[in-house]
Amino acid sequence: MIDRAAISAAQQRLSAQQDFIRATPLMRLGGAALGVDCKEVWLKLEHLQIGGSFKARGMLNRLLAQPLPASGVIIASGGNAGIATAAAAQALGARCEVFVPEVSPEAKRARLRSLGAEVVVHGATYSEALQACLERQQATGALLTHAYDQPEVVAGAGTLALEIEAQAGALPDSLLVSVGGGGLIGGVAAWVAGRAEVVALEPERAPTLHAARQVGAPVDVEVGGVAADSLGARRIGAIAWEVAQRHVQRSLLVSDEAIRDAQRWLWRELKLAVEPAAALGLAALHSGVYRPGPQETVGLIVCGANCDPSTLA
């Protein structure tokens, strides 16, 4: 069970690590500045977090909450969770091993190596990398950090929503949240707990939560497309699924074309260099997949910056 108490506890744990975790800026713009017919859009600039994504919160919370064995930590990740785990392990002086799928970009692999992690490339998809990681963990006894489906990881992600509320003194009317395995939306929705509308956004080619809602239970889906490296989980996490059933009102799908357009718009107009997963919120607004009311305040979580700069041109 992830609730506001668990997230508050995570915030207290992380607040003692101010040299590692950043309080990222909250940019508040009139809707017209983003070409959106609404009162205001809030952009939580979590791509400026340590490691370039929100994942730092959950990964460090996991490492701080558990004893660290001599064999260190191990994780399977499309990139961002691995980067966050490697950065946290480096800060704590622990060994780190990261299994990545073949779809992970070289930019993320290079970043992992620069943080001292041993990188193992295995399998075409995240699920295949995860299976190899689990086998390795059994052999070494390293602390397993899951990319999105552990209580400490989800609670750590939830501190992002806590921070938005603290910075603004209130929550926005709606929060548009990108979904892969569901760690971010699980934490955000658990903190919001019905006090604002939480809307799940997924690429059309990676619809883990959307597919689960259609059949009433988590199911495997085929994944691909421009955001597969960070939103490429084949099944929604068990924690996120439980939280989403109580606190997520809508699940919407966004096309790859709209995601790329929004990613380039953010660079061209706001000089925000972000990965495709971070552009889903704006993509939903610009494409009309999500239509806010004229007096609505919409929150977007700009969740990651680990992209190939050449894709922004």
C-alpha positions as CSV (number, residue, x, y, z in Angstrom):
1,M,0.0,0.0,0.0
2,I,1.4,3.4,-1.0
3,D,-0.3,6.4,0.6
4,R,0.5,9.9,1.6
5,A,2.1,8.8,4.9
6,A,4.6,6.6,3.0
7,I,5.4,9.5,0.6
8,S,5.9,11.9,3.5
9,A,8.3,9.4,5.1
10,A,10.2,9.2,1.8
11,Q,10.4,13.0,1.7
12,Q,11.9,13.1,5.2
13,R,14.4,10.4,4.2
14,L,15.4,12.3,1.0
15,S,15.5,15.7,2.7
16,A,18.6,14.6,4.5
17,Q,20.4,14.1,1.1
18,Q,20.2,17.6,-0.2
19,D,23.6,17.2,-2.0
20,F,22.0,14.5,-4.1
21,I,18.3,15.3,-4.5
22,R,17.2,18.6,-6.0
23,A,14.0,20.6,-5.5
24,T,13.3,21.1,-9.2
25,P,11.7,24.3,-10.5
26,L,8.0,24.7,-11.1
27,M,7.4,26.9,-14.2
28,R,3.9,28.5,-14.3
29,L,2.8,29.9,-17.7
30,G,-0.5,31.2,-19.0
31,G,-2.1,28.6,-21.3
32,A,-1.7,30.9,-24.3
33,A,2.1,30.8,-23.9
34,L,1.9,27.1,-24.8
35,G,-0.8,27.4,-27.4
36,V,-3.4,25.8,-25.0
37,D,-6.9,27.2,-24.3
38,C,-6.7,27.0,-20.5
39,K,-6.0,29.3,-17.6
40,E,-2.5,28.1,-16.7
41,V,0.0,25.3,-17.4
42,W,2.5,24.3,-14.7
43,L,5.6,22.5,-15.9
44,K,7.4,20.6,-13.2
45,L,11.0,20.6,-14.6
46,E,12.0,17.3,-13.2
47,H,14.4,16.7,-16.2
48,L,16.7,19.0,-14.1
49,Q,16.9,16.4,-11.4
50,I,20.1,14.5,-10.6
51,G,20.6,11.9,-13.3
52,G,18.3,13.8,-15.6
53,S,14.9,12.3,-14.4
54,F,12.5,11.9,-11.6
55,K,13.8,8.4,-11.0
56,A,16.5,9.7,-8.6
57,R,13.8,10.1,-6.0
58,G,12.7,6.6,-5.9
59,M,16.0,4.9,-6.4
60,L,17.7,6.8,-3.6
61,N,14.8,6.2,-1.3
62,R,15.1,2.4,-2.1
63,L,18.9,2.4,-1.3
64,L,18.4,4.4,1.9
65,A,15.6,2.2,3.2
66,Q,17.5,-1.1,2.8
67,P,20.9,-2.4,4.0
68,L,23.4,-2.3,1.2
69,P,25.3,-5.6,0.7
70,A,29.0,-5.7,-0.3
71,S,27.9,-6.9,-3.8
72,G,26.1,-3.5,-4.2
73,V,22.9,-2.9,-6.1
74,I,21.6,-4.2,-9.4
75,I,18.8,-3.1,-11.7
76,A,17.3,-3.7,-15.2
77,S,16.4,-0.4,-16.8
78,G,15.7,1.2,-20.2
79,G,18.1,3.9,-19.0
80,N,16.7,6.5,-16.6
81,A,16.1,4.2,-13.6
82,G,19.5,2.7,-14.1
83,I,21.1,6.2,-14.3
84,A,19.4,7.2,-11.1
85,T,20.4,4.0,-9.3
86,A,24.0,4.4,-10.5
87,A,24.1,8.0,-9.3
88,A,22.6,7.0,-5.9
89,A,25.1,4.1,-5.6
90,Q,28.0,6.4,-6.5
91,A,26.9,8.9,-3.8
92,L,26.7,6.1,-1.2
93,G,29.9,4.4,-2.3
94,A,28.2,1.2,-3.5
95,R,28.9,-1.0,-6.5
96,C,26.2,-0.9,-9.2
97,E,25.3,-3.2,-12.1
98,V,22.7,-2.2,-14.8
99,F,21.1,-4.4,-17.3
100,V,19.7,-2.5,-20.4
101,P,17.8,-3.7,-23.4
102,E,19.1,-3.2,-27.0
103,V,16.7,-0.4,-27.6
104,S,18.4,1.8,-24.9
105,P,20.3,4.7,-26.6
106,E,24.0,4.9,-26.5
107,A,23.8,8.3,-24.8
108,K,22.2,6.6,-21.7
109,R,24.7,3.7,-21.7
110,A,27.6,6.2,-21.8
111,R,26.0,8.1,-18.9
112,L,25.7,4.9,-16.9
113,R,29.4,4.1,-17.4
114,S,30.4,7.6,-16.5
115,L,28.7,7.1,-13.1
116,G,30.8,4.0,-12.5
117,A,28.1,1.4,-13.3
118,E,28.9,-1.9,-15.0
119,V,26.5,-2.0,-18.0
120,V,25.2,-5.3,-19.4
121,V,23.2,-5.1,-22.7
122,H,20.8,-8.0,-22.9
123,G,17.6,-8.7,-24.9
124,A,15.5,-6.7,-27.3
125,T,13.1,-5.4,-24.7
126,Y,13.1,-4.4,-21.0
127,S,11.4,-7.6,-20.0
128,E,14.3,-9.7,-21.4
129,A,16.8,-7.4,-19.7
130,L,14.9,-7.8,-16.4
131,Q,14.9,-11.6,-16.6
132,A,18.7,-11.6,-17.0
133,C,19.0,-9.1,-14.2
134,L,17.0,-11.3,-11.8
135,E,19.2,-14.3,-12.6
136,R,22.3,-12.3,-11.9
137,Q,20.9,-11.0,-8.6
138,Q,20.2,-14.5,-7.4
139,A,23.9,-15.3,-8.1
140,T,25.4,-12.2,-6.4
141,G,23.0,-11.3,-3.7
142,A,23.1,-7.6,-4.7
143,L,20.2,-5.4,-3.6
144,L,17.6,-5.4,-6.4
145,T,16.2,-2.1,-7.4
146,H,13.2,-2.3,-9.6
147,A,12.6,0.4,-12.2
148,Y,9.0,1.1,-11.1
149,D,7.4,-1.6,-9.0
150,Q,8.8,-1.4,-5.4
151,P,7.1,0.4,-2.5
152,E,10.1,2.6,-1.8
153,V,10.5,3.5,-5.5
154,V,6.9,4.5,-5.9
155,A,6.8,6.5,-2.7
156,G,10.0,8.3,-3.7
157,A,8.4,9.2,-7.0
158,G,5.4,10.5,-5.1
159,T,7.6,13.2,-3.4
160,L,7.5,15.0,-6.8
161,A,3.8,15.7,-6.3
162,L,4.3,16.6,-2.7
163,E,6.9,19.1,-3.9
164,I,4.6,20.6,-6.5
165,E,1.9,21.2,-3.8
166,A,4.5,22.7,-1.5
167,Q,5.9,25.0,-4.1
168,A,2.5,26.3,-5.4
169,G,0.6,26.1,-2.2
170,A,-2.0,24.0,-4.0
171,L,-2.4,21.4,-6.6
172,P,-3.4,22.1,-10.2
173,D,-6.9,21.1,-11.3
174,S,-5.4,18.3,-13.4
175,L,-2.0,16.5,-13.6
176,L,-1.1,14.8,-16.9
177,V,1.4,12.0,-16.1
178,S,3.4,9.8,-18.6
179,V,3.1,6.1,-17.9
180,G,5.5,3.2,-18.6
181,G,5.6,0.7,-15.8
182,G,3.7,3.1,-13.6
183,G,6.1,4.2,-10.8
184,L,5.5,7.9,-11.5
185,I,1.8,7.8,-11.8
186,G,1.5,5.4,-8.8
187,G,3.4,7.9,-6.6
188,V,1.7,11.0,-8.0
189,A,-1.8,9.6,-7.7
190,A,-1.2,8.3,-4.2
191,W,-0.2,11.7,-3.1
192,V,-3.0,13.6,-4.9
193,A,-5.5,11.0,-3.6
194,G,-8.5,12.4,-5.4
195,R,-7.8,16.1,-4.7
196,A,-7.1,16.8,-8.4
197,E,-7.7,14.8,-11.6
198,V,-4.8,12.6,-12.5
199,V,-4.7,11.7,-16.2
200,A,-2.5,8.8,-17.5
201,L,-0.8,9.4,-20.8
202,E,0.8,6.6,-22.8
203,P,2.2,6.3,-26.3
204,E,-0.1,4.4,-28.7
205,R,2.6,1.8,-29.1
206,A,3.2,1.2,-25.4
207,P,-0.3,1.1,-23.7
208,T,0.3,-0.8,-20.5
209,L,-2.2,0.9,-18.3
210,H,-4.7,1.5,-21.1
211,A,-4.7,-2.2,-22.0
212,A,-5.1,-3.2,-18.3
213,R,-8.1,-0.9,-17.9
214,Q,-9.8,-2.4,-20.9
215,V,-9.6,-5.9,-19.6
216,G,-9.7,-5.2,-15.9
217,A,-6.3,-6.6,-15.0
218,P,-2.6,-6.1,-15.9
219,V,-1.7,-7.8,-19.2
220,D,1.4,-8.0,-21.4
221,V,1.4,-5.6,-24.4
222,E,3.7,-5.2,-27.4
223,V,5.8,-2.1,-27.0
224,G,7.7,0.1,-29.5
225,G,7.9,3.6,-30.8
226,V,9.8,6.8,-30.0
227,A,9.5,6.5,-26.2
228,A,10.1,2.8,-25.8
229,D,13.5,3.3,-24.1
230,S,11.9,4.9,-21.1
231,L,8.2,3.9,-21.4
232,G,8.8,0.4,-22.7
233,A,7.6,-1.8,-19.8
234,R,5.4,-4.6,-21.2
235,R,3.0,-4.7,-18.2
236,I,1.8,-2.1,-15.7
237,G,3.3,-2.6,-12.3
238,A,1.2,-4.1,-9.5
239,I,1.6,-1.1,-7.3
240,A,0.6,1.4,-10.0
241,W,-2.3,-0.8,-11.0
242,E,-3.7,-0.8,-7.4
243,V,-3.3,2.9,-7.0
244,A,-4.7,3.7,-10.5
245,Q,-7.9,1.9,-9.8
246,R,-8.6,4.2,-6.9
247,H,-7.1,7.5,-8.0
248,V,-6.6,7.7,-11.8
249,Q,-9.7,9.0,-13.7
250,R,-8.6,8.7,-17.3
251,S,-6.1,6.8,-19.5
252,L,-5.3,8.4,-22.9
253,L,-3.1,7.4,-25.8
254,V,-0.8,9.8,-27.7
255,S,0.7,9.2,-31.2
256,D,4.4,9.1,-31.8
257,E,4.0,12.0,-34.3
258,A,2.4,14.2,-31.6
259,I,5.1,13.2,-29.1
260,R,7.9,14.1,-31.4
261,D,6.2,17.4,-32.4
262,A,5.8,18.3,-28.7
263,Q,9.4,17.4,-27.9
264,R,10.7,19.7,-30.6
265,W,8.3,22.4,-29.6
266,L,9.6,22.4,-26.1
267,W,13.2,22.8,-27.4
268,R,12.3,25.4,-30.0
269,E,10.0,27.6,-27.9
270,L,11.2,27.1,-24.3
271,K,14.7,25.7,-24.8
272,L,13.8,22.6,-22.8
273,A,15.8,19.6,-24.0
274,V,13.8,16.6,-23.0
275,E,13.3,13.0,-24.0
276,P,10.0,11.8,-25.7
277,A,8.5,10.5,-22.4
278,A,8.7,14.0,-21.0
279,A,6.7,15.5,-23.9
280,L,3.5,13.4,-23.6
281,G,1.7,16.0,-21.6
282,L,2.2,18.8,-24.1
283,A,1.6,16.3,-26.9
284,A,-1.8,15.5,-25.4
285,L,-2.7,19.2,-25.2
286,H,-1.5,20.2,-28.7
287,S,-3.1,17.2,-30.4
288,G,-6.4,17.6,-28.6
289,V,-6.2,14.2,-26.9
290,Y,-6.7,16.1,-23.7
291,R,-8.9,19.2,-23.8
292,P,-8.8,21.3,-20.6
293,G,-11.5,23.8,-19.6
294,P,-10.8,27.5,-20.2
295,Q,-10.4,28.1,-16.5
296,E,-8.4,24.9,-15.8
297,T,-4.9,24.8,-14.4
298,V,-3.0,21.9,-15.9
299,G,0.1,20.3,-14.5
300,L,2.7,18.7,-16.7
301,I,5.6,16.6,-15.4
302,V,8.6,17.1,-17.6
303,C,10.0,13.9,-16.3
304,G,13.3,13.3,-18.1
305,A,16.2,14.8,-20.2
306,N,18.2,11.8,-21.3
307,C,17.8,12.2,-25.0
308,D,20.0,12.2,-28.1
309,P,20.3,16.0,-28.9
310,S,20.3,15.3,-32.6
311,T,16.6,14.3,-32.3
312,L,15.6,17.8,-31.3
313,A,16.5,19.4,-34.6
